[in-house]
Amino acid sequence: MRIVQITDCHLHADPRARSRAGFPLRQLEAVVKAAIGERPDLVLVTGDISQDETRTSYELAHGVLARLDCPWFWMAGNHDQPQLMEAVKAIQTEVDLDGWRLLVVDTCVPGHAHGEVGESRLADLAERLVGDDRPTLLVMHHPPLVLGSAWLDAIGLKDRDALWQTLADFPQVRMVLCGHIHQALASHRQGVAIYGTPSTTDQFLPGSADFAIDEASRPGYRIVDLTDSEWLTWVERVDL
Protein backbone atom coordinates (compact mmCIF):
# COMPACT_ATOMS: atom_id res chain seq x y z
CA MET A 1 0.00 0.00 0.00
CA ARG A 2 1.55 3.29 -1.13
CA ILE A 3 0.24 6.56 0.32
CA VAL A 4 1.27 10.00 -0.87
CA GLN A 5 0.69 12.93 1.48
CA ILE A 6 0.18 16.40 0.00
CA THR A 7 -0.41 19.36 2.26
CA ASP A 8 -0.83 23.12 2.71
CA CYS A 9 -1.73 24.21 -0.82
CA HIS A 10 -3.04 27.68 0.17
CA LEU A 11 -4.91 28.32 -3.06
CA HIS A 12 -6.79 31.52 -3.93
CA ALA A 13 -9.87 31.96 -6.10
CA ASP A 14 -7.59 33.75 -8.56
CA PRO A 15 -5.56 31.01 -10.29
CA ARG A 16 -2.79 33.54 -11.00
CA ALA A 17 -2.41 34.59 -7.35
CA ARG A 18 1.05 34.67 -5.81
CA SER A 19 2.22 33.45 -2.44
CA ARG A 20 5.25 34.95 -0.73
CA ALA A 21 7.68 32.88 -2.78
CA GLY A 22 5.77 31.43 -5.72
CA PHE A 23 2.47 30.58 -7.38
CA PRO A 24 0.32 28.17 -5.33
CA LEU A 25 -1.81 26.72 -8.14
CA ARG A 26 1.12 26.18 -10.47
CA GLN A 27 3.07 24.52 -7.66
CA LEU A 28 0.18 22.23 -6.71
CA GLU A 29 -0.07 21.15 -10.34
CA ALA A 30 3.64 20.31 -10.37
CA VAL A 31 3.40 18.34 -7.12
CA VAL A 32 0.36 16.37 -8.31
CA LYS A 33 2.09 15.58 -11.61
CA ALA A 34 5.10 14.24 -9.71
CA ALA A 35 2.88 12.31 -7.29
CA ILE A 36 1.12 10.56 -10.17
CA GLY A 37 4.51 9.19 -11.21
CA GLU A 38 4.85 7.50 -7.81
CA ARG A 39 1.83 5.27 -8.59
CA PRO A 40 0.15 5.74 -5.20
CA ASP A 41 -2.79 3.67 -4.01
CA LEU A 42 -4.12 6.64 -2.01
CA VAL A 43 -3.41 10.37 -1.74
CA LEU A 44 -4.07 12.34 1.46
CA VAL A 45 -4.32 16.14 1.45
CA THR A 46 -3.83 17.21 5.05
CA GLY A 47 -5.37 20.66 5.24
CA ASP A 48 -4.98 24.32 4.36
CA ILE A 49 -6.17 23.67 0.85
CA SER A 50 -7.38 27.28 0.67
CA GLN A 51 -5.79 30.58 1.62
CA ASP A 52 -8.75 32.88 0.95
CA GLU A 53 -11.47 30.48 2.18
CA THR A 54 -13.51 30.60 -1.04
CA ARG A 55 -15.46 27.84 -2.74
CA THR A 56 -13.62 28.67 -5.96
CA SER A 57 -10.28 27.84 -4.34
CA TYR A 58 -11.60 24.38 -3.42
CA GLU A 59 -12.95 23.87 -6.92
CA LEU A 60 -9.51 24.72 -8.30
CA ALA A 61 -7.90 22.22 -5.94
CA HIS A 62 -10.46 19.55 -6.85
CA GLY A 63 -9.78 20.10 -10.53
CA VAL A 64 -6.07 19.43 -10.03
CA LEU A 65 -6.44 16.54 -7.57
CA ALA A 66 -8.99 14.85 -9.84
CA ARG A 67 -6.10 14.17 -12.23
CA LEU A 68 -4.86 11.51 -9.81
CA ASP A 69 -5.26 7.89 -10.90
CA CYS A 70 -6.22 6.73 -7.40
CA PRO A 71 -8.64 7.61 -4.60
CA TRP A 72 -7.83 10.82 -2.73
CA PHE A 73 -9.15 12.38 0.43
CA TRP A 74 -8.82 15.78 2.01
CA MET A 75 -9.26 17.24 5.47
CA ALA A 76 -9.53 20.78 6.80
CA GLY A 77 -6.73 22.93 8.18
CA ASN A 78 -6.93 26.16 10.13
CA HIS A 79 -7.26 28.21 6.92
CA ASP A 80 -10.13 26.09 5.59
CA GLN A 81 -13.91 26.26 5.63
CA PRO A 82 -15.12 22.65 6.04
CA GLN A 83 -18.64 23.42 4.84
CA LEU A 84 -17.30 24.78 1.56
CA MET A 85 -14.99 21.78 1.21
CA GLU A 86 -17.87 19.37 1.81
CA ALA A 87 -19.87 21.08 -0.93
CA VAL A 88 -17.09 20.16 -3.37
CA LYS A 89 -15.96 16.78 -2.00
CA ALA A 90 -16.82 14.93 1.22
CA ILE A 91 -14.35 14.90 4.10
CA GLN A 92 -13.57 11.33 5.19
CA THR A 93 -12.91 10.47 8.84
CA GLU A 94 -11.75 6.86 8.43
CA VAL A 95 -10.20 4.81 5.64
CA ASP A 96 -9.58 1.05 5.54
CA LEU A 97 -6.01 0.41 4.37
CA ASP A 98 -6.18 -3.38 4.11
CA GLY A 99 -4.22 -4.47 7.20
CA TRP A 100 -3.97 -0.90 8.47
CA ARG A 101 -6.55 1.62 9.61
CA LEU A 102 -6.43 5.36 8.95
CA LEU A 103 -8.24 7.73 11.31
CA VAL A 104 -8.59 11.47 10.78
CA VAL A 105 -8.32 13.62 13.92
CA ASP A 106 -9.86 17.08 13.57
CA THR A 107 -7.57 19.60 15.33
CA CYS A 108 -9.08 22.83 13.98
CA VAL A 109 -10.52 25.63 16.12
CA PRO A 110 -12.79 27.93 14.06
CA GLY A 111 -11.38 31.43 13.83
CA HIS A 112 -7.97 30.49 15.27
CA ALA A 113 -4.64 29.39 13.83
CA HIS A 114 -3.74 27.07 16.72
CA GLY A 115 -5.16 23.59 17.08
CA GLU A 116 -7.01 21.66 19.76
CA VAL A 117 -8.56 18.22 19.75
CA GLY A 118 -10.81 18.95 22.72
CA GLU A 119 -12.40 16.61 25.26
CA SER A 120 -15.27 15.55 23.01
CA ARG A 121 -13.06 14.65 20.05
CA LEU A 122 -10.55 12.90 22.32
CA ALA A 123 -13.37 10.77 23.71
CA ASP A 124 -14.53 10.02 20.19
CA LEU A 125 -10.99 9.02 19.17
CA ALA A 126 -10.70 6.65 22.14
CA GLU A 127 -14.07 5.12 21.27
CA ARG A 128 -12.96 4.56 17.69
CA LEU A 129 -9.73 2.89 18.85
CA VAL A 130 -11.38 0.51 21.35
CA GLY A 131 -11.86 -2.98 20.01
CA ASP A 132 -9.80 -2.65 16.83
CA ASP A 133 -6.13 -3.52 17.25
CA ARG A 134 -5.10 -3.16 13.61
CA PRO A 135 -2.00 -0.99 13.09
CA THR A 136 -3.37 2.55 12.98
CA LEU A 137 -2.23 5.70 11.21
CA LEU A 138 -3.57 8.99 12.58
CA VAL A 139 -3.81 11.98 10.25
CA MET A 140 -4.18 15.52 11.61
CA HIS A 141 -3.42 19.05 10.51
CA HIS A 142 -1.57 20.42 13.55
CA PRO A 143 1.59 18.62 14.72
CA PRO A 144 1.25 16.87 18.11
CA LEU A 145 4.65 17.95 19.40
CA VAL A 146 6.88 20.96 20.10
CA LEU A 147 9.04 21.93 17.14
CA GLY A 148 11.43 24.37 18.78
CA SER A 149 10.24 27.16 16.50
CA ALA A 150 8.64 29.81 18.73
CA TRP A 151 6.13 31.24 16.29
CA LEU A 152 5.01 27.82 14.98
CA ASP A 153 4.75 26.35 18.48
CA ALA A 154 2.49 29.28 19.43
CA ILE A 155 -0.01 28.11 16.79
CA GLY A 156 0.53 24.39 17.36
CA LEU A 157 -1.65 21.79 19.07
CA LYS A 158 -2.49 23.25 22.48
CA ASP A 159 -3.75 20.03 24.08
CA ARG A 160 -1.09 17.71 22.71
CA ASP A 161 -0.37 16.27 26.19
CA ALA A 162 -4.02 15.28 26.56
CA LEU A 163 -3.84 13.60 23.15
CA TRP A 164 -0.79 11.57 24.20
CA GLN A 165 -2.45 10.61 27.47
CA THR A 166 -5.36 9.23 25.46
CA LEU A 167 -3.06 7.38 23.05
CA ALA A 168 -1.13 5.74 25.89
CA ASP A 169 -3.88 3.12 26.13
CA PHE A 170 -3.74 2.22 22.43
CA PRO A 171 -0.41 0.70 21.31
CA GLN A 172 -1.87 -0.05 17.89
CA VAL A 173 -1.34 3.63 16.96
CA ARG A 174 1.96 3.47 15.12
CA MET A 175 2.20 6.68 13.15
CA VAL A 176 0.97 10.27 12.85
CA LEU A 177 1.01 12.33 9.65
CA CYS A 178 0.52 16.07 10.03
CA GLY A 179 0.50 19.24 7.95
CA HIS A 180 0.63 22.89 9.04
CA ILE A 181 4.40 23.19 9.44
CA HIS A 182 5.46 23.57 5.78
CA GLN A 183 8.64 21.52 6.31
CA ALA A 184 9.85 17.94 6.53
CA LEU A 185 9.79 16.40 10.00
CA ALA A 186 10.57 12.97 11.43
CA SER A 187 10.19 12.51 15.18
CA HIS A 188 8.55 10.24 17.73
CA ARG A 189 6.81 10.18 21.09
CA GLN A 190 5.67 7.22 23.18
CA GLY A 191 6.89 4.89 20.45
CA VAL A 192 4.70 6.58 17.82
CA ALA A 193 6.41 7.94 14.69
CA ILE A 194 5.45 11.52 13.77
CA TYR A 195 6.00 12.89 10.27
CA GLY A 196 5.54 16.35 8.79
CA THR A 197 5.63 17.18 5.12
CA PRO A 198 6.68 20.12 2.93
CA SER A 199 3.98 22.40 1.62
CA THR A 200 3.07 22.49 -2.06
CA THR A 201 3.61 26.25 -1.78
CA ASP A 202 5.98 28.24 0.51
CA GLN A 203 8.32 26.41 2.91
CA PHE A 204 8.89 27.60 6.49
CA LEU A 205 12.42 27.97 7.81
CA PRO A 206 13.00 25.23 10.43
CA GLY A 207 13.98 26.40 13.90
CA SER A 208 13.15 30.06 13.26
CA ALA A 209 11.96 32.03 16.29
CA ASP A 210 9.91 34.34 14.06
CA PHE A 211 7.98 33.73 10.86
CA ALA A 212 10.45 33.11 8.02
CA ILE A 213 10.27 31.54 4.56
CA ASP A 214 12.90 29.00 3.58
CA GLU A 215 13.66 30.37 0.13
CA ALA A 216 16.29 27.68 -0.54
CA SER A 217 13.77 24.86 -0.18
CA ARG A 218 11.29 23.48 -2.69
CA PRO A 219 7.72 22.17 -2.63
CA GLY A 220 7.34 18.47 -1.96
CA TYR A 221 5.26 15.54 -0.80
CA ARG A 222 5.71 12.49 1.42
CA ILE A 223 5.57 8.85 0.37
CA VAL A 224 4.53 6.19 2.91
CA ASP A 225 4.84 2.54 1.89
CA LEU A 226 2.89 0.32 4.30
CA THR A 227 3.46 -3.41 4.78
CA ASP A 228 1.73 -5.70 7.27
CA SER A 229 2.91 -3.80 10.35
CA GLU A 230 5.90 -1.77 9.17
CA TRP A 231 6.53 1.11 6.80
CA LEU A 232 9.06 3.10 4.84
CA THR A 233 8.62 6.83 4.37
CA TRP A 234 10.53 9.65 2.75
CA VAL A 235 10.06 13.11 1.26
CA GLU A 236 10.39 13.98 -2.41
CA ARG A 237 10.98 17.55 -3.58
CA VAL A 238 9.68 18.98 -6.85
CA ASP A 239 11.63 21.16 -9.25
CA LEU A 240 9.64 24.07 -10.67
JOURBEL-V299085 format. One record per residue. N is the residue number from 1. RES is the residue in one small letter. SS is DSSP state (H for helix, E for strand, L for the rest). PSI is psi in degrees with one decimal (999 if undefined). BURIAL is + if it has 9 or more other ideal C-beta (glycine too) atoms within 8 Angstrom, else -. Layout:
# JOURBEL-V299085
n=[N N]
res=[RES RES]
ss=[SS SS]
psi=[PSI PSI]
burial=[BURIAL BURIAL]
This chain:
# JOURBEL-V299085
n=[1 2 3 4 5 6 7 8 9 10 11 12 13 14 15 16 17 18 19 20 21 22 23 24 25 26 27 28 29 30 31 32 33 34 35 36 37 38 39 40 41 42 43 44 45 46 47 48 49 50 51 52 53 54 55 56 57 58 59 60 61 62 63 64 65 66 67 68 69 70 71 72 73 74 75 76 77 78 79 80 81 82 83 84 85 86 87 88 89 90 91 92 93 94 95 96 97 98 99 100 101 102 103 104 105 106 107 108 109 110 111 112 113 114 115 116 117 118 119 120 121 122 123 124 125 126 127 128 129 130 131 132 133 134 135 136 137 138 139 140 141 142 143 144 145 146 147 148 149 150 151 152 153 154 155 156 157 158 159 160 161 162 163 164 165 166 167 168 169 170 171 172 173 174 175 176 177 178 179 180 181 182 183 184 185 186 187 188 189 190 191 192 193 194 195 196 197 198 199 200 201 202 203 204 205 206 207 208 209 210 211 212 213 214 215 216 217 218 219 220 221 222 223 224 225 226 227 228 229 230 231 232 233 234 235 236 237 238 239 240]
res=[m r i v q i t d c h l h a d p r a r s r a g f p l r q l e a v v k a a i g e r p d l v l v t g d i s q d e t r t s y e l a h g v l a r l d c p w f w m a g n h d q p q l m e a v k a i q t e v d l d g w r l l v v d t c v p g h a h g e v g e s r l a d l a e r l v g d d r p t l l v m h h p p l v l g s a w l d a i g l k d r d a l w q t l a d f p q v r m v l c g h i h q a l a s h r q g v a i y g t p s t t d q f l p g s a d f a i d e a s r p g y r i v d l t d s e w l t w v e r v d l]
ss=[L E E E E E L L L L E L L L L L L L L L L L L H H H H H H H H H H H H H L L L L L E E E E E L L L E L L L L H H H H H H H H H H H L L L L L E E E E E L L L L L L H H H H H H H L L L L L E E E E L L E E E E E E L L E L L L L L L E L L H H H H H H H H H H H H L L L L L E E E E E E L L L L L L L L L H H H H H L L E L L H H H H H H H H L L L L L E E E E E E L L L L L L E E E E E L L E E E E E L L L L L L L E L L L L L L L L E L L L L L L E E E E E E E L L L L E E E E E E E L L L]
psi=[118.6 123.1 137.4 129.5 127.4 142.8 156.5 66.1 -34.9 51.9 153.6 165.1 -32.9 113.3 -15.2 3.5 148.2 152.9 -165.1 -30.6 9.6 -155.1 105.6 -44.7 -45.5 -39.6 -38.1 -42.3 -40.9 -40.4 -44.1 -40.5 -44.1 -40.1 -37.3 -37.9 -16.4 -7.7 54.4 155.8 -21.7 141.0 131.4 133.7 109.8 48.7 168.3 49.4 -38.5 151.6 -38.0 3.9 44.6 150.7 -36.2 -37.3 -37.4 -35.2 -37.7 -46.0 -45.0 -40.8 -36.5 -46.7 -25.1 -10.6 -15.7 147.4 19.1 168.4 147.0 150.1 148.9 161.5 165.1 146.7 -175.2 -18.1 -4.4 162.7 99.4 -34.6 -39.1 -38.1 -47.3 -30.7 -21.7 -44.6 137.1 147.5 120.1 149.6 -10.7 140.1 132.0 122.0 51.6 -109.2 -14.3 166.8 133.1 126.8 131.5 130.3 116.2 117.9 7.1 143.5 110.8 130.9 2.2 151.7 -29.7 168.8 153.8 142.5 -47.3 155.1 -42.2 -45.2 -30.7 -42.6 -39.8 -40.8 -46.4 -40.7 -38.0 -28.4 -25.8 131.6 4.1 103.9 17.3 148.0 132.6 135.8 121.9 138.5 127.4 161.1 -52.5 141.7 138.0 42.9 166.4 134.4 -19.8 19.8 108.4 -46.4 -36.6 -38.2 -29.3 -23.3 28.1 -157.8 110.0 -35.3 39.8 -35.7 -37.8 -37.5 -46.8 -32.0 -40.6 -43.3 -17.6 -25.7 1.1 81.9 -10.3 -15.8 113.5 -26.6 148.3 131.4 131.8 164.1 -143.9 -32.4 -8.7 41.6 158.8 143.5 137.6 115.8 -170.7 157.6 136.0 34.6 5.9 128.0 139.2 126.1 133.7 163.6 142.3 151.1 158.1 -12.1 -126.3 145.8 140.4 144.9 116.0 141.4 3.9 133.5 -35.4 163.0 129.0 138.2 137.1 91.5 -12.8 -9.1 168.1 160.1 160.3 -171.2 164.7 139.7 134.3 116.4 114.7 136.0 -157.7 -47.6 7.2 178.4 159.7 140.8 145.9 165.5 137.5 138.1 155.5 127.1 139.8 999]
burial=[+ + + + + + + + + + + + - - - - + - + - - + + + + + + + + + + + + + + + - + - + - + + + + + + + + + + - + + - - + + + + + + - + + - - + - - - + + + + + + + + + - + - + + + - + - - + - - + - - + - - + + + + + + + + + + - - - - + + + + - - - + + - - + + - + + - - + - - + + + + + + + + + + + - + - + - + + + - + + + - + + - + + + - + + - - + - + + + + + + + + + + + + + + - - - + - - + + + + + + + + + + + + + + - - + - - - - + + - - - + + + + + + + + + - - - - + - + - + + + + - -]
